[in-house]
Amino acid sequence: MARNSTAVISGFGILVCVMFFFLSDGRKNLQWLIQGFQPDSLLLLKENQFSRKPQVPCYFIFGDSLVDNGNNNHLQTSAKANFAPYGIDFPRGPTGRFSNGRTYVDFLAEFLGFKRRIPPFATAREESILTGVNYGSGGAGILDMTGQSLGEVISLNKQLRNHRSIVNRIANKLRSKELADRHLNRCLYTVGMGNNDYLNNYLSSNYPTSQLYTPEQYATLLVQKFSHQLKKLYKLGARKIGVSEVGLLGCLPGVMGINGSACVGFINDYAELFNSRLGPVIDGLNANLTDATFILLPPGNSTVPGVTILNAPCCNVTSSGECYPNQMTCKNRTSYYFWDAFHPTEQVYKSAALNVYNVISTSILKEKARTWRIFDQ
């Protein structure tokens, strides 16, 4: 999610697709936001037991700044993170990831057994596309207009068009559409969209949508369009699809500022309106597309070991919520939940990825990976 100073209510809004949360009153919300991975349910990987072979042949990623790994770097947009201190804990430094290090899809790919990171569409080479592509774009949403006030962003519709081009390239590479379909049917797909449709659209003074639709009507509109987009993904060969809900937007540091330090209840209510409509859509897709599996990915409402600072960013942020370029950050980064005013730290992303992995390993993947064990503390 990235955002500018004019976005969202009195200037607070951007986000990528911000993680995964929702509930409703102040302190309880914040507690809920960080509560979830109890230590006795953590899946931990033994260092010497990483999967020799990926559990799926490829992994395709759709979303916003929570998963963007460089697609926005060369776009004319303020929604980018290819400068320090972003990437301070990433081996290659700033890459366009909206965090201090890896994002949750980086960790998820590792847990699935991939030895190399899933490349961004912007720089994906021919030899890497068979194992997956990341199409994520900071500021992007379900609606094409979402995030446009930030500059260029790659909406979900555009991401699907980019994926179609990759599908065609894979078919050419394998010299067979049938072989390409068979390959793509076995891949994992994750889709996280909707947060920016609120932060960088409905709640922004740059857009008329809040005047055109009631919150209920807008949530219905979004979910209807999202359902159509998920069907498009299915037609492109996807059969194992994880879908994220809209996050607990009212409990982001960049949003709580308009309400002192408490979660903003009405914004969380908007998220709940969306999520309450999304569940039945996922059920309907499973009922009608019986050769596919769609699941809702779990919220990252986790108590992360060692994370104690829950409502303040680790880096010094601008009025629009991103880190000031090349400035010092907090020293105890593993103690912070949020890296900037809208995005989590690497520590939190890892916990979220473990939670997601646990769910997909018993549903989409049908069985838990042998390289994992439950660690009971």
C-alpha positions as CSV (number, residue, x, y, z in Angstrom):
1,M,0.0,0.0,0.0
2,A,1.6,3.1,-0.5
3,R,0.0,6.3,-0.2
4,N,0.3,10.1,-0.5
5,S,-0.5,12.9,1.8
6,T,-3.8,13.6,0.1
7,A,-5.2,10.1,0.5
8,V,-7.7,8.7,2.9
9,I,-9.8,10.9,5.1
10,S,-7.7,13.8,6.4
11,G,-4.7,12.6,4.6
12,F,-3.9,9.3,6.1
13,G,-4.5,6.7,3.6
14,I,-2.5,4.2,1.6
15,L,-1.6,0.7,2.1
16,V,-0.9,-2.2,-0.1
17,C,-3.3,-4.8,0.8
18,V,-2.3,-4.6,4.3
19,M,-2.1,-7.7,6.1
20,F,-4.9,-9.5,7.6
21,F,-7.1,-8.3,10.5
22,F,-10.6,-7.3,11.6
23,L,-12.8,-6.7,14.6
24,S,-14.2,-3.7,16.2
25,D,-13.4,-1.8,19.4
26,G,-10.2,0.0,20.2
27,R,-8.0,-1.9,22.6
28,K,-9.7,-5.2,21.8
29,N,-9.0,-4.6,18.1
30,L,-5.3,-4.0,18.7
31,Q,-5.1,-7.1,20.9
32,W,-6.9,-9.1,18.2
33,L,-4.6,-7.7,15.6
34,I,-1.6,-9.2,17.3
35,Q,-3.2,-12.3,18.7
36,G,-3.2,-15.6,16.9
37,F,-0.1,-17.7,16.7
38,Q,0.0,-19.2,20.1
39,P,3.5,-20.7,20.7
40,D,2.1,-24.2,20.9
41,S,0.6,-23.9,17.4
42,L,3.7,-22.5,15.6
43,L,5.0,-24.5,12.7
44,L,8.8,-24.5,12.9
45,L,11.2,-25.7,10.3
46,K,14.3,-27.7,11.2
47,E,17.3,-26.1,9.5
48,N,18.5,-29.5,8.1
49,Q,15.1,-30.6,7.0
50,F,14.1,-28.2,4.2
51,S,12.1,-29.8,1.5
52,R,14.5,-31.1,-1.3
53,K,11.8,-30.5,-3.8
54,P,9.1,-27.7,-3.8
55,Q,5.7,-29.0,-2.7
56,V,4.1,-27.3,-5.8
57,P,5.9,-26.7,-9.1
58,C,5.2,-23.0,-9.2
59,Y,3.8,-20.2,-7.1
60,F,2.0,-17.1,-8.6
61,I,1.3,-14.0,-6.5
62,F,-1.3,-11.3,-7.0
63,G,-1.6,-8.3,-4.6
64,D,-0.5,-4.9,-3.5
65,S,2.4,-3.5,-1.4
66,L,2.2,-6.4,1.1
67,V,3.7,-8.6,-1.7
68,D,5.2,-6.1,-4.2
69,N,8.9,-7.1,-4.6
70,G,9.9,-4.5,-7.2
71,N,7.1,-4.2,-9.8
72,N,6.6,-0.5,-9.0
73,N,10.3,0.4,-9.0
74,H,10.3,1.9,-12.5
75,L,6.7,3.2,-12.6
76,Q,5.8,6.9,-12.2
77,T,4.3,6.5,-8.8
78,S,4.9,7.5,-5.2
79,A,4.0,3.9,-4.2
80,K,7.4,2.5,-4.2
81,A,10.0,1.3,-1.6
82,N,13.2,0.9,-3.6
83,F,15.3,3.1,-1.2
84,A,16.9,2.8,2.2
85,P,15.9,2.2,4.9
86,Y,13.6,-0.3,3.2
87,G,15.4,-3.6,2.8
88,I,17.8,-2.9,5.6
89,D,17.6,-6.5,6.7
90,F,17.2,-7.9,3.2
91,P,20.4,-9.6,1.7
92,R,20.3,-7.3,-1.4
93,G,19.2,-4.2,0.4
94,P,16.3,-2.1,-1.0
95,T,14.4,-4.1,-3.7
96,G,11.0,-2.5,-3.7
97,R,9.7,-4.6,-0.8
98,F,7.6,-2.5,1.7
99,S,9.4,-3.8,4.8
100,N,12.8,-4.0,6.5
101,G,13.3,-7.5,5.0
102,R,11.4,-10.3,3.5
103,T,7.6,-10.2,3.0
104,Y,5.2,-13.0,3.8
105,V,5.2,-14.4,0.3
106,D,9.0,-14.6,0.4
107,F,8.7,-16.7,3.5
108,L,5.8,-18.8,2.2
109,A,7.9,-19.6,-0.9
110,E,10.7,-20.7,1.3
111,F,8.4,-22.9,3.5
112,L,7.1,-24.5,0.3
113,G,10.6,-25.5,-0.6
114,F,11.5,-23.0,-3.3
115,K,15.3,-22.4,-3.4
116,R,15.0,-19.1,-5.3
117,R,12.8,-16.2,-4.7
118,I,9.7,-15.8,-6.9
119,P,10.7,-12.9,-9.3
120,P,8.7,-9.8,-10.0
121,F,6.9,-9.7,-13.3
122,A,8.9,-6.6,-14.2
123,T,12.2,-8.5,-14.3
124,A,11.1,-12.2,-14.7
125,R,13.4,-14.0,-17.1
126,E,12.3,-16.8,-19.4
127,E,14.2,-19.5,-17.4
128,S,12.3,-18.5,-14.2
129,I,8.7,-18.2,-15.3
130,L,8.0,-22.0,-14.9
131,T,8.4,-21.7,-11.1
132,G,6.2,-18.7,-10.7
133,V,5.9,-14.9,-10.9
134,N,5.0,-12.1,-8.5
135,Y,2.6,-9.6,-10.0
136,G,2.0,-7.5,-6.8
137,S,1.9,-3.7,-7.0
138,G,1.9,-1.2,-4.2
139,G,-1.3,0.8,-4.1
140,A,-3.2,-1.6,-6.4
141,G,-6.8,-2.7,-5.9
142,I,-9.8,-4.6,-7.3
143,L,-11.0,-1.4,-9.1
144,D,-8.8,0.0,-11.9
145,M,-9.1,3.5,-10.5
146,T,-7.9,2.6,-7.1
147,G,-4.4,4.0,-6.2
148,Q,-4.3,6.2,-9.4
149,S,-3.9,9.3,-7.2
150,L,-0.5,7.9,-6.3
151,G,0.6,7.6,-9.9
152,E,0.9,4.4,-11.9
153,V,-0.1,1.2,-10.2
154,I,-0.9,-2.2,-11.5
155,S,-4.5,-3.1,-10.7
156,L,-5.7,-6.6,-10.3
157,N,-7.1,-6.5,-13.9
158,K,-3.7,-5.5,-15.2
159,Q,-2.0,-8.2,-13.1
160,L,-4.3,-10.8,-14.7
161,R,-3.4,-9.5,-18.1
162,N,0.2,-9.8,-17.2
163,H,-0.4,-13.4,-16.0
164,R,-2.1,-14.2,-19.3
165,S,1.1,-13.2,-21.1
166,I,3.1,-15.4,-18.8
167,V,0.7,-18.3,-19.5
168,N,1.3,-17.8,-23.2
169,R,5.0,-17.8,-22.7
170,I,4.9,-21.0,-20.7
171,A,2.8,-22.7,-23.4
172,N,5.5,-21.6,-26.0
173,K,8.2,-22.8,-23.7
174,L,6.7,-26.2,-23.3
175,R,5.5,-26.2,-26.9
176,S,2.1,-27.4,-25.8
177,K,-1.0,-25.7,-24.4
178,E,-2.0,-29.0,-22.8
179,L,1.3,-29.4,-21.0
180,A,1.1,-25.8,-19.9
181,D,-2.4,-26.3,-18.6
182,R,-1.4,-29.4,-16.7
183,H,1.6,-27.5,-15.2
184,L,-0.5,-24.4,-14.2
185,N,-3.2,-26.6,-12.6
186,R,-0.7,-27.8,-10.1
187,C,0.6,-24.4,-9.0
188,L,-0.3,-22.4,-5.9
189,Y,-1.9,-19.0,-6.4
190,T,-2.4,-16.3,-3.7
191,V,-4.5,-13.2,-4.1
192,G,-4.7,-10.3,-1.7
193,M,-6.7,-7.3,-2.8
194,G,-9.3,-4.9,-1.4
195,N,-7.4,-2.8,1.2
196,N,-6.4,-0.1,-1.2
197,D,-10.0,0.0,-2.5
198,Y,-10.8,1.6,0.8
199,L,-7.6,3.4,1.8
200,N,-6.8,4.7,-1.6
201,N,-10.3,5.1,-3.0
202,Y,-13.4,5.0,-0.8
203,L,-11.8,6.8,2.1
204,S,-9.8,9.2,0.0
205,S,-10.9,12.8,-0.9
206,N,-9.5,12.2,-4.3
207,Y,-12.3,9.9,-5.3
208,P,-16.1,10.3,-5.4
209,T,-17.0,6.7,-4.5
210,S,-18.1,7.5,-0.9
211,Q,-20.6,9.9,-2.4
212,L,-21.8,7.4,-4.9
213,Y,-22.2,4.3,-2.8
214,T,-23.2,3.5,0.8
215,P,-20.6,1.3,2.6
216,E,-22.9,-1.8,2.0
217,Q,-23.2,-1.0,-1.7
218,Y,-19.5,-0.5,-2.1
219,A,-18.6,-3.7,-0.4
220,T,-21.1,-5.6,-2.7
221,L,-19.6,-3.9,-5.8
222,L,-16.0,-4.8,-4.8
223,V,-16.8,-8.5,-4.0
224,Q,-18.8,-8.9,-7.2
225,K,-15.9,-7.6,-9.3
226,F,-13.4,-9.7,-7.2
227,S,-15.5,-12.8,-7.9
228,H,-15.3,-12.2,-11.6
229,Q,-11.5,-11.7,-11.4
230,L,-11.1,-14.9,-9.5
231,K,-13.0,-16.7,-12.2
232,K,-10.7,-15.2,-14.8
233,L,-7.7,-16.6,-12.9
234,Y,-9.4,-20.0,-12.9
235,K,-9.8,-19.8,-16.7
236,L,-6.1,-19.2,-16.9
237,G,-5.4,-22.5,-15.3
238,A,-5.4,-21.8,-11.5
239,R,-6.8,-24.6,-9.4
240,K,-5.2,-24.0,-6.0
241,I,-6.1,-20.5,-4.9
242,G,-5.7,-18.8,-1.5
243,V,-7.6,-15.5,-1.1
244,S,-6.8,-12.9,1.7
245,E,-9.5,-10.9,3.4
246,V,-9.3,-7.1,3.8
247,G,-7.2,-6.2,6.8
248,L,-8.1,-4.4,10.1
249,L,-7.5,-1.1,8.4
250,G,-8.6,1.0,11.4
251,C,-5.8,-0.3,13.5
252,L,-2.9,0.7,11.3
253,P,-0.6,3.4,12.8
254,G,-1.1,5.6,9.8
255,V,-4.9,5.5,10.4
256,M,-5.1,5.6,14.1
257,G,-3.5,9.0,14.0
258,I,-6.9,10.5,13.1
259,N,-8.3,9.0,16.3
260,G,-5.5,9.6,18.7
261,S,-3.9,6.2,19.3
262,A,-7.1,4.1,19.2
263,C,-8.4,1.9,16.3
264,V,-10.9,3.7,14.1
265,G,-14.0,1.6,14.5
266,F,-16.0,2.7,11.4
267,I,-13.1,1.8,9.1
268,N,-12.9,-1.6,10.6
269,D,-16.6,-1.9,10.0
270,Y,-16.1,-1.3,6.3
271,A,-13.5,-4.1,6.2
272,E,-16.0,-6.4,7.9
273,L,-18.7,-5.6,5.4
274,F,-16.3,-6.7,2.6
275,N,-15.2,-9.8,4.4
276,S,-18.7,-10.9,5.3
277,R,-19.5,-10.9,1.6
278,L,-16.3,-12.6,0.5
279,G,-16.8,-15.8,2.4
280,P,-20.0,-16.8,0.6
281,V,-18.3,-16.0,-2.8
282,I,-15.5,-18.4,-2.0
283,D,-18.1,-21.0,-1.0
284,G,-19.9,-20.4,-4.3
285,L,-16.7,-20.7,-6.4
286,N,-15.9,-24.1,-4.7
287,A,-19.5,-25.3,-5.4
288,N,-19.4,-24.3,-9.0
289,L,-15.8,-24.9,-10.0
290,T,-15.5,-28.4,-8.5
291,D,-12.0,-29.1,-9.9
292,A,-10.5,-26.2,-8.1
293,T,-9.9,-25.3,-4.4
294,F,-10.5,-21.8,-3.2
295,I,-9.7,-21.0,0.5
296,L,-9.7,-17.9,2.7
297,L,-6.2,-17.3,4.0
298,P,-6.1,-16.8,7.8
299,P,-5.6,-13.3,9.2
300,G,-2.2,-12.4,10.6
301,N,-3.7,-11.7,14.0
302,S,-0.8,-13.2,15.7
303,T,1.1,-12.7,18.9
304,V,4.6,-12.7,17.5
305,P,7.3,-13.8,20.0
306,G,9.4,-10.8,21.0
307,V,7.1,-8.2,19.3
308,T,6.0,-5.7,22.0
309,I,5.6,-2.4,20.2
310,L,2.3,-2.6,18.4
311,N,1.1,0.8,17.4
312,A,4.1,2.7,16.2
313,P,6.4,2.4,13.2
314,C,10.0,1.4,13.4
315,C,11.2,4.0,10.9
316,N,10.6,7.7,10.9
317,V,7.7,8.3,8.6
318,T,6.6,11.1,6.3
319,S,3.1,12.6,6.4
320,S,2.1,10.0,3.9
321,G,3.3,7.1,6.0
322,E,6.4,5.8,4.3
323,C,9.9,5.8,5.7
324,Y,12.0,9.0,5.3
325,P,14.7,8.1,2.8
326,N,18.1,7.2,4.2
327,Q,17.3,8.0,7.8
328,M,18.1,5.9,10.9
329,T,15.5,3.5,12.2
330,C,14.7,1.9,15.5
331,K,17.5,-0.4,16.7
332,N,15.3,-3.2,18.0
333,R,13.5,-3.9,14.8
334,T,12.4,-7.4,16.0
335,S,10.4,-5.7,18.7
336,Y,8.2,-3.7,16.3
337,Y,5.0,-4.9,14.7
338,F,5.0,-2.2,12.0
339,W,7.9,-1.1,9.9
340,D,6.3,2.1,8.5
341,A,2.9,3.5,9.1
342,F,1.2,0.8,7.0
343,H,3.4,-2.3,6.6
344,P,4.6,-4.9,9.0
345,T,8.2,-5.8,9.9
346,E,9.9,-8.9,8.6
347,Q,9.3,-10.6,12.0
348,V,5.6,-10.2,11.6
349,Y,5.5,-11.3,8.0
350,K,7.3,-14.5,8.9
351,S,4.6,-15.3,11.5
352,A,1.9,-14.6,9.0
353,A,3.5,-16.9,6.5
354,L,3.7,-19.7,9.0
355,N,0.0,-19.3,9.7
356,V,-0.8,-19.3,6.0
357,Y,1.4,-22.3,5.4
358,N,-0.3,-24.3,8.1
359,V,-3.7,-23.7,6.5
360,I,-2.7,-24.5,2.9
361,S,-0.7,-27.5,3.9
362,T,-3.9,-29.1,5.2
363,S,-6.2,-27.9,2.5
364,I,-4.8,-26.8,-0.9
365,L,-1.7,-29.0,-0.5
366,K,-3.8,-31.8,1.1
367,E,-1.2,-32.9,3.5
368,K,1.4,-31.3,5.8
369,A,4.8,-31.2,4.4
370,R,7.1,-33.8,5.9
371,T,9.8,-31.2,6.6
372,W,7.6,-29.5,9.2
373,R,6.6,-30.3,12.7
374,I,4.5,-28.8,15.4
375,F,6.6,-27.2,18.1
376,D,4.9,-27.5,21.4
377,Q,6.2,-25.1,24.0
